[in-house]
Structure formats: structure tokens, C-alpha cells
Amino acid sequence: MTPSGILESALYVDDLDAAESFYATVMGLERIAKVADRHVFFRCGDGVLLLFNAQKTVEPPAPDARLAVPPHGTSGAGHLCFRGTAAEIEHWKAHLRRHDVGIEAELKWPQGGRSIYFRDPAGNSLEIAEPKIWGL
């Protein structure tokens, strides 16, 4: 058995409001769910980006919780890569500059394709890359 794809990806943040603003305004993602001070979820292409308040997800669910999701999470910066064409990456570079988001690195990969790296307000490493960096 092999999974058919990744449905959701999670990042952990220390300021949920700042993260929500960044992913809605700068990244242009559509918010699809929110529980104040715990999480905010966004649609991204055919998947979902989950942003969790890192301190809240390590707590076990209440005994009467409707959805008893087990504790999970991490501390420190994570990484997420968004897909983009070469032309889209150029547009993203200008868009990020307009929003005062610094680009940490721009790479040309040996197997072809390029990517840019930048940070969200929580310090998570974000990347926009051409799929051909993975032979896709």
C-alpha cells in the first residue's frame, strides 16, 4: 500500500493571529476553519494547511471532546514548500518584497528547477519551488 498523496500539512506557531494574517494576506490562502487560540486551517490547492498554537496541541483532549484528536506537535521552526512555476516564482519574489518579507535564499537545483526561501512570522521556513526539483 502507498498513500495517494498528502492531504494536510501542519505548522506550529506561537502567535496564531499573526500567522493567520500572514497566510491570508501575504500567501492569499482561504481560511476554512478556526478555533480561537488553538488553530486556523487554510485551503491550499487540493490540500489543507493546518496552523496550530504549539502550546495547545500538546494538551490532551477533554474527556467530552467531540473530536478527540491525540496530542501532537513540535517546537522550533518547521518547513513547508509550495509549488510554483518559474514565472510564478518571479511574481512571488516581487509580491513578497511588497509585503516586506525577506527572501533568505534563491537556489538553482542541480537536477533542474529553482526555489526561493523565506520565513513566516513564527520563523517557519517556507519555500516556493518548481516541481521539477523532485522530477515532477
C-alpha positions as CSV (number, residue, x, y, z in Angstrom):
1,M,0.0,0.0,0.0
2,T,1.1,3.5,-0.8
3,P,-0.8,6.7,0.1
4,S,-2.1,8.6,-2.9
5,G,-0.9,11.9,-1.7
6,I,-0.6,14.3,1.3
7,L,-3.9,15.7,2.3
8,E,-2.8,18.1,5.0
9,S,0.4,19.6,6.4
10,A,0.9,21.2,9.8
11,L,3.0,24.1,11.0
12,Y,3.2,25.2,14.6
13,V,3.2,28.9,15.6
14,D,3.4,31.0,18.7
15,D,1.1,33.8,17.6
16,L,-1.9,32.5,15.8
17,D,-3.3,35.9,14.9
18,A,0.0,37.0,13.2
19,A,0.2,33.6,11.4
20,E,-3.5,33.9,10.3
21,S,-2.9,37.4,8.9
22,F,0.3,36.3,7.1
23,Y,-1.2,33.2,5.4
24,A,-4.4,35.0,4.4
25,T,-2.9,38.4,3.3
26,V,0.6,37.6,2.1
27,M,0.1,34.0,0.9
28,G,-3.5,34.6,-0.2
29,L,-4.9,31.4,1.2
30,E,-8.6,30.9,2.0
31,R,-9.4,30.2,5.7
32,I,-11.7,27.3,6.1
33,A,-11.8,26.7,9.9
34,K,-10.7,28.4,13.1
35,V,-10.8,27.7,16.8
36,A,-9.6,30.8,18.7
37,D,-6.2,30.4,20.4
38,R,-5.9,26.8,19.1
39,H,-5.8,26.5,15.3
40,V,-6.6,28.0,12.0
41,F,-6.9,26.0,8.8
42,F,-6.4,27.1,5.2
43,R,-7.2,25.6,1.8
44,C,-4.1,25.4,-0.4
45,G,-4.6,23.8,-3.9
46,D,-6.1,20.4,-3.3
47,G,-4.7,20.2,0.2
48,V,-5.1,21.9,3.6
49,L,-2.5,23.8,5.6
50,L,-3.1,23.4,9.4
51,L,-1.6,26.1,11.7
52,F,-1.6,25.2,15.4
53,N,-0.8,27.1,18.5
54,A,2.1,24.9,19.5
55,Q,1.3,25.2,23.3
56,K,-2.3,24.0,22.8
57,T,-1.7,20.9,20.7
58,V,0.4,19.1,23.4
59,E,-2.6,19.2,25.7
60,P,-4.8,16.0,25.7
61,P,-8.4,16.5,24.5
62,A,-11.1,17.0,27.1
63,P,-12.9,13.7,28.0
64,D,-16.1,15.0,26.4
65,A,-14.4,16.4,23.3
66,R,-16.4,16.0,20.1
67,L,-13.2,15.1,18.2
68,A,-10.6,13.6,20.5
69,V,-7.5,14.3,18.3
70,P,-4.5,12.9,20.2
71,P,-1.8,15.4,21.4
72,H,0.8,16.2,18.7
73,G,3.1,19.0,17.7
74,T,6.7,20.1,17.9
75,S,8.7,23.1,18.9
76,G,11.0,25.2,16.8
77,A,10.8,26.1,13.2
78,G,9.3,23.8,10.6
79,H,9.4,23.7,6.8
80,L,6.8,23.8,4.1
81,C,7.3,24.0,0.3
82,F,4.6,25.4,-2.0
83,R,4.7,24.5,-5.7
84,G,5.1,27.2,-8.3
85,T,6.2,27.7,-11.9
86,A,9.3,29.7,-12.8
87,A,7.1,32.6,-13.8
88,E,5.1,32.3,-10.6
89,I,8.3,32.3,-8.5
90,E,9.3,35.7,-10.2
91,H,5.9,37.1,-9.3
92,W,6.2,35.8,-5.7
93,K,9.6,37.5,-5.3
94,A,8.0,40.8,-6.1
95,H,4.9,40.1,-4.1
96,L,7.0,39.2,-1.0
97,R,9.1,42.3,-1.4
98,R,5.9,44.4,-1.4
99,H,4.9,42.8,1.9
100,D,8.4,43.4,3.4
101,V,9.0,39.6,3.5
102,G,12.8,39.0,3.1
103,I,13.9,36.2,0.8
104,E,16.6,34.2,2.6
105,A,17.8,32.2,-0.4
106,E,17.2,31.6,-4.0
107,L,18.5,28.2,-5.3
108,K,19.0,26.7,-8.7
109,W,18.9,22.9,-8.2
110,P,21.3,20.6,-10.0
111,Q,18.5,18.4,-11.4
112,G,16.7,21.5,-12.7
113,G,14.3,24.0,-11.3
114,R,14.7,26.7,-8.8
115,S,13.2,27.7,-5.4
116,I,13.1,30.7,-3.0
117,Y,13.1,30.5,0.8
118,F,11.5,32.9,3.3
119,R,10.0,32.9,6.8
120,D,6.6,33.2,8.2
121,P,6.0,35.3,11.4
122,A,6.7,32.2,13.6
123,G,10.0,31.6,11.9
124,N,8.9,28.6,9.9
125,S,10.9,28.1,6.7
126,L,8.7,28.5,3.7
127,E,9.8,27.6,0.1
128,I,8.2,28.1,-3.3
129,A,9.7,25.6,-5.8
130,E,9.3,24.3,-9.3
131,P,8.0,20.7,-9.1
132,K,10.9,19.6,-11.3
133,I,13.3,19.9,-8.4
134,W,11.7,16.5,-7.5
135,G,11.4,15.2,-11.0
136,L,7.7,16.1,-11.1
